[in-house]
Amino acid sequence: PPLSIKAGLLIPSNTSFLMPFENTAGAFTVALDRIRNENLLPAGTNFTLYWRYEECMESTSMGYSLELVHDIGVDVLFAPPCIDGSLIAGHVGTYYNIPVMLWGMTFDSEFANVNTFPTTMSVISNYKDMGNVICDLLKYYDWTSFALIYQADEDGSCFSFQEDIEAISQQRENCLIGYQEPVDSWADVDIKFTINQIKNNARIIVLCFDDNIQQRQFAITLAENGMNTNEYLYIIPDADMKIAVGLEETPWWIDTTGATTSKDAAAKTIGLHSLVLSNIQVAADTGKNYETQFVNFSKQVMAKMSDWPFYCPTCNRGQNASAYASTLYDVVYLYGLVLSNTIKQYGLNSTIYRNGRLITKNSDLEFEGMSGPVRLGPDGVRDSTYAIFGYDDAGKRVQYLSFATSDTGIVRDLILIRDKADPVRKF
């Protein structure tokens, strides 16, 4: 009989999220088209998709994960695209031994722990790798310590980033966190205290903010306190997939609301003293035009929203697909690859292809994804190339360095500096 796969998808419907249903879910069926076109699965394979709007909340993630896995009996669970909800879905998958696929903003390094999450596979790199790259960046420039300033939101990505880089710092030599502070109050006395502590303890400052509004606000404060000189360098870990798909976004120091545009110049001075760390394989590294590819992909995603299985004629209002749709596409295609490899080895028995621990053994592979080349290590988590960017006076990114991560370590791949003098050395 033909293979029949029941898949569960947890996704937010609220458009305030960066990956809402209406302009993201279509990536699922775009990836299915590729799986069929490449004949990865037996002819006549049928996919049934069950989706639930869990809105990136732990409670709904728990309830819907149990419903999909226990009650409906899905063969694979595509986890929520947010860290907290995906951790819960991952635990449910571990208990029921069902493969769990990670996409979106699931950067938590805990997913690389094969003892805790033996059934998960991820096309998203993790903050442990990003922390190691920051330490390698410090080592490359003979810096030994930094301050860590991060947005105080326990549901935000920066909270997980802070936990992971703190653990990495304790393991590494000459990668010391000289001062660490969450931005949990914007009262003048509290911000002034933080600024003074930074001045007294660091010249290299890592800034992690979950939203550009707060990042810009803090940058303005730094500039107004005279911390926009060559004496200071800021490192900004960036988790925005717009870079990954080749879309040039507005520089973060620009006030897009129009409320305080007079402060743009002050914020920009911090931007010009910053390095952005982005977990992507940029087009410059591969010679591939990801911008054109994403434009075409976006049209496909939005067209799919009115077709099977979504039948949502009101979803497509002329907007682009979300940047994170590329990661949903990649993780669906990844599932097709590992399922294909598993069936070739063990046959069509459902006790085999529903066996999450067995399927993940086939996740050590590479393929060309919509978010760039995807390489997974034995831990089932994506090994990424991290680009180090600076900004020119026009606000355009200029890549300086590239670090490739793997389960065995980090390799500094290349230096893309067009001038004879390394512009970072001025700091």
Secondary structure, 3 states (H helix, E strand, C coil): CCCEEEEEEEECCCCCCCCCHHHCCHHHHHHHHHHHHCCCCCCCCEEEEEEEECCCCHHHHHHHHHHHHHHHCCCEEECCCCHHHHHHHHHHHHHHCCCEEECCCCCCHHHHCCCCCCCEEECCCCHHHHHHHHHHHHHHCCCCEEEEEEECCCCCHHHHHHHHHHHHHHHCCCCEEEEEEEECCCCHHHHHHHHHHHHHHCCEEEEECCCHHHHHHHHHHHHHCCCCCCCCEEEEEECCHHHHCCCCCCCCCCCCCCCCHHHHHHHHHHHCCEEEEECCCCHHHHCCCHHHHHHHHHHHHHHHCCCCCCCCCCCCCCCCCCCCHHHHHHHHHHHHHHHHHHHHHHCCCHHHHCCHHHHHHHCCCEEEECCEEEEECCCCEECCEEEEEEECCCCCEEEEEEEEEECCEEEEEEECCCCCCCHHHHC
